[in-house]
């Protein structure tokens, strides 16, 4: 489980049960509330990428948040997400079967 990441502005983002907290070098940065059960978070360009668990559907949900403009840029459920990697300005989702899907 990867529940921390570093942003492009060198802030540490840490996922907690009900929020994602951002830390600057000398103090606490902004905090954003999220009720989802967070499994992984990543920083991609200027977006927060979160993999959460949807217990109702028994699936993982990949959500890309634009925190600056406060909207969801992308959201899609997957059966299982093992990892999310970025390359060539794209996100690639790796599932439990070893399949890779571009988002």
Secondary structure, 3 states (H helix, E strand, C coil): CECEEECCCCCEEEEECCEEEEECCCCEEEEEECCCEEEEEEEECCEEEEEEEECCCCEEEEEEEECCCCEEEEEEEECCCCEEEEECCEEEEECCCCCEEEC
